[in-house]
Amino acid sequence: MTKARESWGSKLGFILAVAGSAIGLANIWRFPYMVGSYGGAAFIILYLLCLLLIGFPAFMAETLIGRTAQMSPGAAFRKLGGNRTWENMGKMTIVTGFIVSSFYSAVAGWILGYLVEALLGRLTGFETTDQVTAHYTALMQHPLWGVSFHLLFILLCGAVLYLGVRAGIERCSKWMMPLLFIVLFYLVITGLMMPNAGAGLRFLLTPDWTAITPTAVVLALGQAFFTLSVGQGTLVTYGSYFSPKENLVQSCFPIVLMDTCVSLLSAVAVFTIVFSVGMEPNSGPGLIFQTLPWVFSQVSGGYFLAIMFFVLVLLAALTSEISVLEPVIAYLVDEHGWKRKRAVLAAASGAFLLGVPSALSYSVLRNFTLWDKTFLDWIELLASSLLIPLGGLFAVLLVGWKWGFVNAFVSLKSGSDAFFKRYPWLENYFWFCFKFSAPILIVIVFLHAIYSSF
Ligand code: ALA
């Protein structure tokens, strides 16, 4: 007798696991520095529009594909698309998730390393910004430092995945997500009570429309996709463990809301903390490794604040990394009949090996560049600017056109007839987004991104 496929134990388990996947480095690290660099509230408004017209529909399309087919992405796309071409598109999203898992773990390894630095009190004694930079450079240029924390991080994720969908991913999300919210609220309240918090909030809430360039639009869309885990095989896989009897829209909406709130609250925390010492959060990716340690050295209670901050980022990164590794595991189990434990070992080892050049991109491989970009820059660019938007596009095209909106809507309504009767306009919204706004806008933004790269 074949073993029953794994599934979530409850609707709450699904919500927290998907929220755990969505809420990650992109919310706590990338969102604040993008807002800081691209016009404050103007970027936030642009981002919310991208969520409404493209991100949320693509997110719903992928979870719907998974829940309907109850299969991993390749097989699910084949079942609904009816041929091998669609199957290959589904498989491409598994590869994307795997690629993301490799460099995501390398970067999360640095976060883990910085948490250890914070615990050892090494992020609070800086007297000049040059000392912060020297400390950052010494760590980053130490090859063993990056690779060991990358390994440790992937071992932590592998251990959770090894336990299975319900006993591992679901249980871990049920613990980690509430903890993440507690730490985030603590940081927001601390930030708001700091001197000069008003200036931070003003910077955040004042729109600078001149900063909304085509590049900002491409970045806002990329951010909406990356943060919602679109195009990485995750949503189809997590959706495939969800019961067709549950209301999908009502389960997914709070996830997107939570994800957006975490991005906004992270920006409030980061901006108020950074402004308290008269700095601005526009230093780009260096924000959490260079700007914040300087701030932690200047404010009272900086030691505890630094620990809490890196705990927050680590919690967010763990549940996201787990979710980008799960699609390849589900594929090996479902389609090749592997035992879960063997699949976890293979996926985690593969992601570790592929992640090593990323982990070394600021040390021994820092001079191996192509057009001034390191291995990590290239692999991140490949995933975020090419593979992820393509994966999202394939999903909305499958749902809106190939499988067809009429069929998709019947499946979307499963478990939620009364809900759609209460909100009849939702049908028009999904029809418009699946068929038109999402695919057309993705193609426009995508073509612009390619055009502007050359
Ligand atoms: N969705 C995850 C993040 O935002 C990958 O970091």
Residues whose N, C-alpha, C, O or C-beta is under 5 A from the ligand:
A	BS01	LIG	S21 A22 I23 G24 L25 A26 N27 F226 T227 L228 S229 S320
